């Protein structure tokens, strides 16, 4: 909803301000589906099931191997994203580049003449553009 209005992502510092996100709570709650809960519930279920069990040495070894595999599966994409962010100059520059590309593609594909890119003619210094 924020992107559709402002053609940009929500600034990072706004994520930590609860007052700014309170307006979005209705739209977020209305967009949730029951299938969105499957991943967190499966993780909770896993830890609930293994909590009370006496794990043997072999199971502990398998558990540690599984946790290492999980760490690699999370760490590798995080590392790749970090390298991409560093290559493009950070989060803001990368999102600006992506959003400009998306905005251009969207505006070029809209058939409505009201929303198409048009030339604006004005007398110099009469109307300030920001």
VENZITA-V402523 format. One line per field, one symbol per residue. phi: phi as a letter, one per 40 degrees, with the letter a starting at -180 (. if undefined). psi: psi as a letter, one per 40 degrees, with the letter a starting at -180 (. if undefined). A space follows every 50 residues. Layout:
phi=???
psi=???
//
This chain:
phi=.ccccbfacccdccccccccccccccccccccbccccccccccccdcccc ccccccccccccccccccccccccccccccccccccccghcccccccccc cccccccccccccccccbcbbacdgcbcbb
psi=dddddefiihideddehdddeddeddddddeiideeedddddddddddde deihhidddddddddddddddddddddddddddddddefidddddddddd ddddddddehehddeihiihhihhedhhh.
//
